[in-house]
């Protein structure tokens, strides 16, 4: 067995152990009635140009407005879900 295969096996074992820890943690959270959320980026803003770096000065207002709209939509969804839970 060469060195590359050994390294590959070690990395695979690390990945498997991390996945196992995450699954166990999620199971514990679900048992407590909590929802294990996926962490990461929120909703992306569509600038329409394929990238914000092409000419950001022209898009500053548009991006800011889109971010406000996304925040308002999320707030409305949270309110609606809260109303459903109260009923």
DRENDO-1510 file (C-alpha; in Angstrom, 1 decimal, always signed):
<recs>
REC; n; res; u; v; w
REC; 1; UNK; +0.0; +0.0; +0.0 .
REC; 2; UNK; +1.5; +3.3; -1.0 .
REC; 3; UNK; +1.5; +6.6; +0.8 .
REC; 4; UNK; -1.2; +8.1; -1.3 .
REC; 5; UNK; -3.6; +5.3; -0.4 .
REC; 6; UNK; -2.8; +5.6; +3.3 .
REC; 7; UNK; -3.5; +9.3; +3.3 .
REC; 8; UNK; -6.7; +8.7; +1.4 .
REC; 9; UNK; -7.8; +6.1; +3.9 .
REC; 10; UNK; -7.0; +8.4; +6.8 .
REC; 11; UNK; -9.0; +11.3; +5.3 .
REC; 12; UNK; -12.0; +9.0; +4.5 .
REC; 13; UNK; -12.0; +7.8; +8.1 .
REC; 14; UNK; -12.0; +11.4; +9.4 .
REC; 15; UNK; -14.9; +12.2; +7.1 .
REC; 16; UNK; -16.9; +9.2; +8.3 .
REC; 17; UNK; -16.2; +10.0; +12.0 .
REC; 18; UNK; -17.4; +13.6; +11.5 .
REC; 19; UNK; -20.5; +12.5; +9.7 .
REC; 20; UNK; -21.2; +10.0; +12.6 .
REC; 21; UNK; -20.8; +12.8; +15.2 .
REC; 22; UNK; -23.1; +15.1; +13.3 .
REC; 23; UNK; -25.8; +12.4; +12.9 .
REC; 24; UNK; -25.6; +11.6; +16.7 .
REC; 25; UNK; -25.8; +15.3; +17.6 .
REC; 26; UNK; -28.8; +15.8; +15.3 .
REC; 27; UNK; -30.6; +12.7; +16.8 .
REC; 28; UNK; -30.0; +14.2; +20.3 .
REC; 29; UNK; -31.5; +17.5; +19.2 .
REC; 30; UNK; -34.5; +15.9; +17.6 .
REC; 31; UNK; -35.1; +13.9; +20.7 .
REC; 32; UNK; -35.3; +17.2; +22.6 .
REC; 33; UNK; -37.7; +18.6; +20.1 .
REC; 34; UNK; -35.3; +20.9; +18.4 .
REC; 35; UNK; -34.8; +21.2; +14.7 .
REC; 36; UNK; -31.1; +20.9; +13.7 .
REC; 37; UNK; -30.8; +23.6; +11.1 .
REC; 38; UNK; -28.4; +23.6; +8.2 .
REC; 39; UNK; -26.0; +26.5; +8.8 .
REC; 40; UNK; -24.6; +28.4; +5.9 .
REC; 41; UNK; -25.3; +31.2; +3.5 .
REC; 42; UNK; -28.7; +32.8; +3.4 .
REC; 43; UNK; -30.7; +33.6; +0.3 .
REC; 44; UNK; -28.4; +35.0; -2.4 .
REC; 45; UNK; -29.2; +38.3; -4.1 .
REC; 46; UNK; -29.5; +38.2; -7.9 .
REC; 47; UNK; -27.6; +41.1; -9.4 .
REC; 48; UNK; -28.4; +40.0; -12.9 .
REC; 49; UNK; -24.8; +40.4; -14.1 .
REC; 50; UNK; -23.3; +37.1; -13.1 .
REC; 51; UNK; -21.2; +38.7; -10.4 .
REC; 52; UNK; -21.3; +41.8; -8.2 .
REC; 53; UNK; -17.7; +42.8; -9.0 .
REC; 54; UNK; -18.3; +43.8; -12.6 .
REC; 55; UNK; -19.6; +47.3; -11.8 .
REC; 56; UNK; -20.7; +47.5; -8.1 .
REC; 57; UNK; -21.4; +51.2; -8.1 .
REC; 58; UNK; -24.4; +50.8; -10.4 .
REC; 59; UNK; -25.9; +48.0; -8.3 .
REC; 60; UNK; -25.5; +49.2; -4.7 .
REC; 61; UNK; -29.1; +50.5; -4.4 .
REC; 62; UNK; -30.5; +47.5; -6.2 .
REC; 63; UNK; -28.7; +45.0; -4.1 .
REC; 64; UNK; -29.6; +46.8; -0.9 .
REC; 65; UNK; -33.3; +46.9; -1.9 .
REC; 66; UNK; -33.3; +43.2; -2.7 .
REC; 67; UNK; -31.7; +42.4; +0.6 .
REC; 68; UNK; -34.4; +44.4; +2.4 .
REC; 69; UNK; -37.1; +42.5; +0.4 .
REC; 70; UNK; -35.6; +39.2; +1.4 .
REC; 71; UNK; -35.5; +40.2; +5.1 .
REC; 72; UNK; -39.1; +41.4; +5.0 .
REC; 73; UNK; -40.2; +38.1; +3.3 .
REC; 74; UNK; -38.4; +36.1; +6.0 .
REC; 75; UNK; -39.9; +38.2; +8.8 .
REC; 76; UNK; -43.4; +37.6; +7.3 .
REC; 77; UNK; -42.8; +33.8; +7.1 .
REC; 78; UNK; -41.7; +33.8; +10.7 .
REC; 79; UNK; -44.7; +35.7; +11.8 .
REC; 80; UNK; -47.0; +33.3; +9.9 .
REC; 81; UNK; -45.3; +30.3; +11.4 .
REC; 82; UNK; -45.6; +31.8; +14.9 .
REC; 83; UNK; -49.4; +32.4; +14.3 .
REC; 84; UNK; -49.9; +28.8; +13.3 .
REC; 85; UNK; -48.1; +27.5; +16.4 .
REC; 86; UNK; -50.2; +29.7; +18.7 .
REC; 87; UNK; -53.5; +28.4; +17.3 .
</recs>
